[in-house]
Amino acid sequence: MKPIRLASGFFTVGAWTFLSRIFGFVRDIMIAAFLGAGPAAEAFFIAFSLPNLFRRFFGEGAFNMAFIPQFSKRVEAGAAPRAYMNDAIAALAAILVALTALATVIMPWLVLAMASGFAGDERFDLAVMFSRITFPYILLISLAALLSGVLNATGRFAAAAAAPVLLNVLLIGAMVLADLAGWNIGLTLSITVPIAGVAQLVLLWQAAKRAGYAPQLQWPRFTDEMKQLAIIAAPAALAGGVVQINLLVGRQVASFFDGAVVWLWFADRLYQLPLGVVGIAIGVVLLPDLSRRLAASDIFGGRDAFNRAAEISLVFTVPAAVALLVVPIPIVSTLFERGAFGPDDVNPTALALAIYAVGLPAFVLQKVLQPLFFAREDTRSPLNYALVAMVVNAVVAIGLAPLLGFVSAAIATTLAAWVMVVLLWRGSRNMGEETTLDARFLARAPRIIIASAAMGLVLYGVAILLTGVISAPFIRYFALAALVAAGAISYAVVGQLIGAFRLSDLKSALRR
């Protein structure tokens, strides 16, 4: 596989992910307008988080991190990849059916584990009801994620990247319909989540069928290959569990402050845009590519793939982090301040967003570094590093909560992300030539930072000039668009002039 095809894969996944995030913003804007930071919004966000929490284990998380390298090697060697896929689907489905049944019974305890601050008020009963409705989504989306891994491993990225768009489109449509019909918005959203899971699974099932990998339903078989998959996946699952504990700690802290669950949710959604577009795209494309290169002993190609992934991550995420750090209030106000989401909700959300922005490059760099381990079937090292990050997160979030309130959760998340990056980087240094930074990356990285800093100064100056109109109704949308344009143009011009990147490189990748 040529490096330009790898870059093309990044852009394919990134473009669809960007579209999904845009629809996600529309969805969140509507939720903010209809529900604000009230009890129904907090209950729904907890209910929506529960299946997505377990999804990190069985979807894009541990199971896929173990499955994709094994499947990619079988595709490369022609060693019965379809049979391996069918066995994995059967095993995953059996686990998830049992998990869904158990979770439905013990849902009150799961909600308390997510947000014990809800105990004793109306948010708790709402969260339990909504969670029992949304939880089957874990079965549907995890199977869809495995099929996405099959498609990605065979170089087909479009359908897998497009599937998340369905979720947001259906949730938007459900809110419009509920508003017109006078239905309960929170309940309607909860019911729509598993319906969207069915739609995503059908889409990917058909895409896999067209690619020649039509899944065959069968009873689970505990073969030697599945035993090996379980052995590899177990440490990754534990590592994923550590990451989810970090999120749980943050939500637990937030649940003791009225409205904080919603403030952190919307801040998280904003920094997830660049993280999703760049970080997820890189992680999705890089892991199967590195796995195939290792199987083919292509050391030079693996090194180039790693360096270009790191370079692309910095090109897009460093300026995004600077922008979110410099002008968080205009962004939050323009996107969310309407209806039930008022001025008192804007400032705490913007504060959390600025803190998350500091950690944005770290979140993306993790997506670049982790495939180095997973491609070598090393899931234990990331687990050990994640345990250290978990301790850092818990100590900071809980320790600072009495002093700083809900923002301690955001500070802890950001600090833990950077600790994880440092540990992953140190652990990858003894892997061989393919993990060495090349001359191009070393030359461009500091220039990317300089160009981003220059863009930050421009954004700050333009924001001051637009102070009178950035909060005015209707006009604020044009003001925010002008702010974004000023930042993008200044970054592109300065970056091109000092050699931080070449626009011709990006154009070439997009054409291919």
URVENTA-V309033 format. One record per run of one state. SS is the DSSP state (a for helix, b for strand, c for the rest). FROM is the first residue (numbers start at 1). LEN is the number of residues. If there is no record, write none. Layout:
ss->SS from->FROM len->LEN
ss->SS from->FROM len->LEN
This chain:
ss->c from->1 len->2
ss->a from->3 len->33
ss->c from->36 len->3
ss->a from->39 len->20
ss->c from->59 len->3
ss->a from->62 len->16
ss->c from->78 len->3
ss->a from->81 len->25
ss->c from->106 len->1
ss->a from->107 len->8
ss->c from->115 len->1
ss->a from->116 len->3
ss->c from->119 len->3
ss->a from->122 len->13
ss->c from->135 len->2
ss->a from->137 len->17
ss->c from->154 len->4
ss->a from->158 len->24
ss->c from->182 len->3
ss->a from->185 len->26
ss->c from->211 len->13
ss->a from->224 len->32
ss->c from->256 len->4
ss->a from->260 len->36
ss->c from->296 len->3
ss->a from->299 len->28
ss->c from->327 len->1
ss->a from->328 len->9
ss->c from->337 len->1
ss->b from->338 len->1
ss->c from->339 len->2
ss->b from->341 len->1
ss->c from->342 len->1
ss->a from->343 len->32
ss->c from->375 len->5
ss->a from->380 len->25
ss->c from->405 len->2
ss->a from->407 len->22
ss->c from->429 len->4
ss->a from->433 len->3
ss->c from->436 len->3
ss->a from->439 len->27
ss->c from->466 len->9
ss->a from->475 len->24
ss->c from->499 len->4
ss->a from->503 len->9
ss->c from->512 len->1
